Amino acid sequence: MAPRKRRKKSKNYFTQETEDYIVKYNNEPDSEVRSKIYETHIHYPFFKLTQNIIHTFKFYHTEVQDIEHLQHEIITFLLSKIHLFDPTRGAKAYSYFGTIVKRWLILYNTKNYSKKIKKVDVDVLMGDKSTHTYNFEESTGPVDELYKYIDIFVDHVTENIFELFPKKNDAQIADAILELFRKRETIEVFNKKALYIYIREIVDVKTPKITKIADKLHDIFKSEYVHYLEHGYAKFK
């Protein structure tokens, strides 16, 4: 009962003590002792970690009705990876296992949503400067033109990425954002936070920098798209 009382008093469910017990779990040769360590000191932090990430980033495209069933799947996966945690490499357990959970959920949500109608939320992709959501599987007319233009836009920026973004890091961020466009028919845009995570999985960068590059891409996208609609071709082709 004592561990439960501590959890109610502290909002920090994943502490240095948790990390110490994970190390102890990995170093313990006796399976029964490891089981007790896990049940007493690791299961609850893993449970809360998965719960918080699911709800914070709204990973709700699931094949189960009860979120706790999904958590069980993720925790089982974490246990299969727990032996890989090595504190000597500098990573903290909370960050290490949180990254694993996020990656797992991104792949899981994308897989499930690909069974549904594919959508691209231009509001999210273009940094809050547009307000339209397009369904490319059912689109006709002007939206078909947008679909074609996106391919032209992506090709142009890709071919000229170091001219448009001379700094190597900026070019890497731009390319990571373009990857969302390249995979737009298979990536579900569940929310902006999830997209930023997806981009940071490709390039290690802070959110404000992603927003800055996304805004520049938006300016290029918007100015050339207007010309494309008015004249039937893009100036950069």
SEKOLZA-81792 format. One record per atom (N, C-alpha, C): residue in three letters; z, x, y. Coordinates in steps of 0.02 Angstrom, whole numbers, plus 50000, padded with zeros to 5 digits. Example, Ala and Ser with C-alpha at 12.3 -4.5 7.8 and 13.67 -1.06 7.14 Angstrom:
SEKOLZA-81792
Ala503905066049716
Ala503905061549775
Ala503905066049835
Ser503545064249888
Ser503575068449947
Ser503945064550002
end
This chain:
SEKOLZA-81792
Met500005004149939
Met500005000050000
Met500005004350064
Ala500295010250060
Ala500345014450120
Ala499675016050152
Pro499155017950114
Pro498505019450144
Pro498225013650183
Arg498315007550158
Arg498055001650193
Arg498395000650260
Lys499055002050263
Lys499415001350326
Lys499155006350378
Arg499005012450356
Arg498745017450402
Arg498075015250430
Arg497655012150389
Arg496995010050411
Arg497045004550464
Lys497545000350458
Lys497614994950507
Lys497834997750575
Lys498215003150573
Lys498465006050636
Lys497945010250671
Ser497485013150633
Ser497005017750663
Ser496295014950660
Lys495945015250715
Lys495255013150717
Lys494795018550687
Asn495045024650685
Asn494645030250659
Asn494735030450583
Tyr494265027550548
Tyr494315026750476
Tyr494065032950439
Phe493665037150472
Phe493365043050440
Phe493625049150477
Thr494155052150452
Thr494515057450486
Thr494405064250454
Gln494715069250483
Gln494705075950452
Gln495025075750383
Glu495525071450376
Glu495845070650310
Glu495345068050259
Thr494915063450281
Thr494395060850236
Thr493935066550214
Glu493735070750262
Glu493305076350246
Glu493655081150197
Asp494295082350207
Asp494665086850163
Asp494685084150092
Tyr494745077550086
Tyr494775074550020
Tyr494085074549986
Ile493555074250026
Ile492885074749998
Ile492785081649968
Val493005086750005
Val492965093649980
Val493385094349917
Lys493995091449918
Lys494435091749860
Lys494115088149800
Tyr493795082449814
Tyr493445078649762
Tyr492905083049729
Asn492515086449771
Asn491965090549744
Asn492215096549704
Asn492815098949721
Asn493075104849687
Asn493515103249627
Glu493645096849616
Glu494095094849562
Glu493715094049496
Pro493885097849445
Pro493525097449380
Pro493725091549337
Asp494315088849349
Asp494565083249308
Asp494285076649334
Ser493915073149292
Ser493585066949313
Ser494085061449332
Glu494645061249298
Glu495155056049313
Glu495465057449382
Val495605063649395
Val495885065349460
Val495375063949515
Arg494745065649503
Arg494215064249552
Arg494175056749566
Ser494215052849513
Ser494185045549521
Ser494745043049565
Lys495355045749555
Lys495925043549595
Lys495835045649668
Ile495585051749679
Ile495455054149747
Ile494965049549782
Tyr494435047849746
Tyr493915043549776
Tyr494195036649794
Glu494525033549747
Glu494785026749759
Glu495295026549815
Thr495705031649819
Thr496255031749868
Thr496045034049937
His495595038849940
His495465042150004
His494735041950028
Ile494265040249985
Ile493555040750005
Ile493195034050007
His493365029649961
His492995023349956
His493025019250021
Tyr493615018450049
Tyr493665014450110
Tyr493275017450168
Pro493315023950182
Pro492895026850235
Pro492145025850222
Phe491925026550160
Phe491225025250143
Phe491045017950155
Phe491505013450137
Phe491385006350146
Phe491305004650220
Lys491765007150262
Lys491735005750334
Lys491135009150366
Leu490965015150344
Leu490385018650371
Leu489745014650360
Thr489635012350299
Thr489035008450284
Thr489045001850321
Gln489614998650325
Gln489674992250359
Gln489504992950433
Asn489784997950466
Asn489684998850538
Asn488955000550554
Ile488645004850513
Ile487945006750526
Ile487485000750516
Ile487594996850464
Ile487184990850452
Ile487204986150511
His487804984850537
His487874980050592
His487704982950660
Thr487854989350670
Thr487694992450735
Thr486944992650746
Phe486564994650694
Phe485844995350701
Phe485454989350673
Lys485824984150652
Lys485524977850631
Lys485014978850575
Phe485224982250523
Phe484794983050464
Phe484874976850419
Tyr484544971550438
Tyr484664965250404
Tyr484084962850359
His483554966850354
His483014964950308
His483194967350238
Thr483544963050202
Thr483814965050137
Thr483554960350083
Glu483654962450022
Glu483484958249964
Glu484104954849936
Val484664955649969
Val485294952649947
Val485564948150002
Gln485934943049983
Gln486224938450032
Gln486884941050059
Asp487254944550018
Asp487904947150037
Asp487834954450057
Ile488004956050119
Ile487944962850144
Ile488364967650103
Glu488914965350076
Glu489334969750036
Glu488974972149973
His488504968149947
His488114970349890
His487664976149910
Leu487394975649971
Leu486974981049997
Leu487404987350007
Gln488014986350034
Gln488464992050043
Gln488604995449976
His488684991549924
His488824994349858
His488244998949836
Glu487624996749849
Glu487045000749832
Glu487055007449870
Ile487215007049935
Ile487215013149975
Ile487775017749954
Ile488365014949942
Ile488935019149922
Ile488795022649855
Thr488465019049810
Thr488265022149746
Thr487795028049759
Phe487345027149808
Phe486885032549826
Phe487275038449857
Leu487765036849900
Leu488165042149931
Leu488535046149878
Leu488785042749827
Leu489135046249773
Leu488675051049735
Ser488035049149731
Ser487555053549697
Ser487395059749739
Lys487565059449804
Lys487425065049849
Lys488055068649873
Ile488635066149854
Ile489255068749881
Ile489355076149864
His489105078249807
His489195085249786
His488795090149829
Leu488315087449868
Leu487905091749910
Leu488235093549976
Phe488775090049993
Phe489105091350056
Phe489445098150055
Asp489285102350104
Asp489555109050108
Asp489805110250180
Pro490455109850190
Pro490735110550258
Pro490605117450289
Thr490445122350248
Thr490325129050275
Thr489665129450314
Arg489245124450308
Arg488605124350344
Arg488675121650415
Gly489275119350432
Gly489405117250501
Gly489405109750512
Ala489115105950466
Ala489075098650475
Ala489755095450459
Lys489935090350497
Lys490535086550482
Lys490345081050433
Ala490805079150390
Ala490665074250338
Ala490435067550368
Tyr490745065450422
Tyr490555059050453
Tyr489825059050474
Ser489615064450506
Ser488915065050529
Ser488445065850470
Tyr488645069850421
Tyr488225071250363
Tyr488075064850323
Phe488605061150307
Phe488505055050266
Phe488225049350308
Gly488385049350374
Gly488085044250417
Gly487335044950421
Thr487085051250423
Thr486365052450424
Thr486045050150359
Ile486375051450303
Ile486115049150239
Ile486055041550237
Val486565038150262
Val486565030850263
Val485995028250306
Lys485905031050366
Lys485375028850411
Lys484685029850381
Arg484575035650351
Arg483925036950319
Arg483795032050263
Trp484305030750223
Trp484245026150166
Trp484065019150192
Leu484405017050244
Leu484295010250271
Leu483615009650305
Ile483385014850339
Ile482725014650371
Ile482195013650317
Leu482225017450264
Leu481735016850210
Leu481795010150176
Tyr482405007750165
Tyr482525001350132
Tyr482254995550174
Asn482404995650239
Asn482174990250283
Asn481414990250289
Thr481124996150296
Thr480394996650302
Thr480054993950239
Lys480324995750181
Lys480044993450118
Lys480074985850113
Asn480644982950131
Asn480714975750126
Asn480284971950176
Tyr480254974750237
Tyr479854971250288
Tyr479114971750275
Ser478904976950240
Ser478184977650225
Ser477944972150179
Lys478404968550148
Lys478224962850106
Lys478104956650149
Lys478304957150212
Lys478234951450257
Lys477654952750305
Ile477604948850357
Ile477084949750407
Ile477234955950448
Lys476724960450455
Lys476814966550493
Lys476744964950568
Lys477204967650607
Lys477194966550679
Lys477294973150716
Val477044973350776
Val477184978950821
Val477464975950885
Asp478064977850902
Asp478384975550963
Asp478234980551018
Val477744978751060
Val477534983351113
Val478094984551163
Asp478544979651171
Asp479114980451216
Asp479524986451195
Val479644987251130
Val480044992751106
Val479654999251106
Leu479034999051082
Leu478635005151076
Leu478485008251144
Met478415004051194
Met478205006651259
Met478775006851310
Gly479385007451287
Gly479945008751332
Gly480115003051379
Asp480114996851353
Asp480324990951392
Asp479854989051449
Lys479244991751450
Lys478804990151506
Lys478304984651489
Ser478294982451427
Ser477864976951408
Ser478284971751373
Thr478044965551370
Thr478464960151344
Thr478114956251289
His477594958951259
His477214955351208
His477324958051139
Thr477364953451091
Thr477394955251021
Thr476744953050988
Tyr476414957550952
Tyr475764956050923
Tyr475794956050847
Asn475494950950816
Asn475444950650744
Asn474734952850726
Phe474664958850701
Phe474004961750689
Phe473654958650628
Glu474034955350584
Glu473714952350526
Glu473374945750543
Glu473594942550597
Glu473314936050614
Glu472954936250682
Ser472874942150709
Ser472614942650777
Ser471864941650780
Thr471644938850835
Thr470924938050849
Thr470824939050924
Gly470204939850945
Gly470054940251016
Gly470364946151050
Pro470714945151108
Pro470984950551147
Pro471464955151108
Val471834952151061
Val472294956351023
Val471914961050976
Asp471334958750952
Asp470904963250913
Asp470704969250955
Glu470554967951019
Glu470374973351064
Glu470964978151073
Leu471564975351078
Leu472164979551084
Leu472234983951022
Tyr472114980950965
Tyr472164984650901
Tyr471684990650901
Lys471064989350923
Lys470564994750926
Lys470764999950977
Tyr471014997551034
Tyr471195002251087
Tyr471765006851067
Ile472235004251029
Ile472795008351007
Ile472545014350967
Asp472055013150923
Asp471765018650885
Asp471445023850931
Ile471075021450981
Ile470755025951029
Ile471285029851068
Phe471805026351090
Phe472345029351127
Phe472695034851087
Val472865033251024
Val473215038050981
Val472775044150969
Asp472135043150955
Asp471685048750944
Asp471625053251005
His471565050051063
His471495053851125
His472115058151139
Val472705054951136
Val473315058651152
Val473435064151100
Thr473285062751037
Thr473375067750984
Thr472935073850997
Glu472305072651015
Glu471835078151026
Glu472005082151089
Asn472315078851138
Asn472465082251201
Asn473205082951214
Ile473595082951162
Ile474325082351169
Ile474625088251208
Phe474345094351200
Phe474635100051235
Phe474405100451308
Glu473865096951324
Glu473665096451394
Glu474085091251430
Leu474215085651395
Leu474615080251424
Leu475355082051425
Phe475565085851375
Phe476275087851369
Phe476305095351356
Pro476255099451408
Pro476215106751401
Pro476825109851366
Lys477405106951375
Lys478005109651343
Lys478005107651269
Lys478135112551227
Lys478105111451155
Lys478555105751132
Asn479175105551158
Asn479645100451138
Asn479405093451159
Asp479115092951219
Asp478855086551243
Asp478285084251198
Ala477855088951178
Ala477295087251135
Ala477535084751067
Gln478065087851042
Gln478345085750977
Gln478625078650981
Ile478965077151037
Ile479235070451046
Ile478675065351052
Ala478155066951091
Ala477585062451099
Ala477255061051032
Asp477175066250992
Asp476865065350926
Asp477295061050881
Ala477955061750886
Ala478405057650846
Ala478335050250865
Ile478265048950931
Ile478165042050954
Ile477485039450930
Leu476975043650935
Leu476315041650911
Leu476315039950837
Glu476755043250800
Glu476795041850728
Glu476985034650715
Leu477365031650760
Leu477535024550754
Leu476905020250760
Phe476455022250805
Phe475825018650813
Phe475385019650752
Arg475375025650726
Arg474955027050667
Arg475175022950607
Lys475835021850603
Lys476105018150546
Lys476295010950565
Arg475985008350617
Arg476205001850644
Arg476134996150595
Glu475704996650545
Glu475614991150499
Glu476114991250442
Thr476484996550436
Thr476974996950382
Thr477684998050407
Ile477764999250472
Ile478435000250500
Ile478674993850532
Glu479264991550511
Glu479564985650541
Glu479984987950600
Val479864985050658
Val480244986950717
Val480864982450721
Phe481394984350686
Phe481974979950682
Phe482344979750748
Asn482404985250783
Asn482684985250851
Asn482594992250881
Lys482724992850945
Lys482594999050980
Lys483015004850952
Lys483655003550937
Lys484085008850911
Lys483795011750846
Ala483545007350803
Ala483265009650740
Ala482645013950752
Leu482245012050801
Leu481655016050818
Leu481845022950843
Tyr482355023250885
Tyr482575029750909
Tyr482825034150851
Ile483165031050803
Ile483385034750744
Ile482775037450707
Tyr482275033050700
Tyr481665034950663
Tyr481335041050697
Ile481305040850763
Ile480995046450800
Ile481415052750792
Arg482085051950795
Arg482515057850789
Arg482505060750719
Glu482285056850670
Glu482195059550603
Glu481605064450601
Ile481135063550648
Ile480545067850651
Ile480685073950696
Val481005072750753
Val481145078250799
Val481855077350826
Asp482245082650826
Asp482945082450846
Asp482985082650923
Val483105076850952
Val483105076351025
Val483545070551046
Lys483815070851106
Lys484255065551131
Lys483845059651157
Thr484155053751157
Thr483825047551176
Thr483505047651245
Pro483845050151298
Pro483525050051365
Pro482855053751366
Lys482805059151327
Lys482175062951325
Lys481635058951291
Ile481805055251238
Ile481315050951205
Ile481065045651254
Thr481525042651291
Thr481345037551339
Thr480875040351393
Lys481005046351416
Lys480595049451467
Lys479875050451443
Ile479795052951382
Ile479135054051354
Ile478785047451339
Ala479175042551315
Ala478895035951301
Ala478625032651365
Asp478985033651420
Asp478765030951484
Asp478105034151506
Lys478035040651495
Lys477405043951514
Lys476825041551470
Leu476965040651406
Leu476455037951361
Leu476255030851382
His476755027051403
His476615020251426
His476155020251486
Asp476275024851533
Asp475855025251593
Asp475125026751574
Ile475035031451527
Ile474355033051503
Ile474055026951468
Phe474445023951425
Phe474215018251386
Phe473985012451432
Lys474415010851481
Lys474275005151524
Lys473675006251569
Ser473635012051600
Ser473085013351648
Ser472415013351612
Glu472375016351554
Glu471735016751519
Glu471565010151485
Tyr472065006251467
Tyr471934999851434
Tyr471624994851483
Val471854995051545
Val471554990651596
Val470814992351604
His470654998751606
His469955000951612
His469564998751550
Tyr469864999351492
Tyr469544997451430
Tyr469364989951429
Leu469834985851451
Leu469714978551453
Leu469164976751504
Glu469164980251560
Glu468694978651613
Glu467994981251598
His467924986851563
His467274989951555
His467034990451483
Gly467494988951436
Gly467294989151367
Gly467334996051335
Tyr467575000951371
Tyr467655007651343
Tyr468225011151379
Ala468485016351347
Ala469025020151377
Ala468735026251412
Lys468995027951470
Lys468735033551509
Lys468785040151472
Phe469305040751430
Phe469405047151398
Phe468985048051335
Lys468545043151319
Lys468105044051261
Lys467415046351281
end
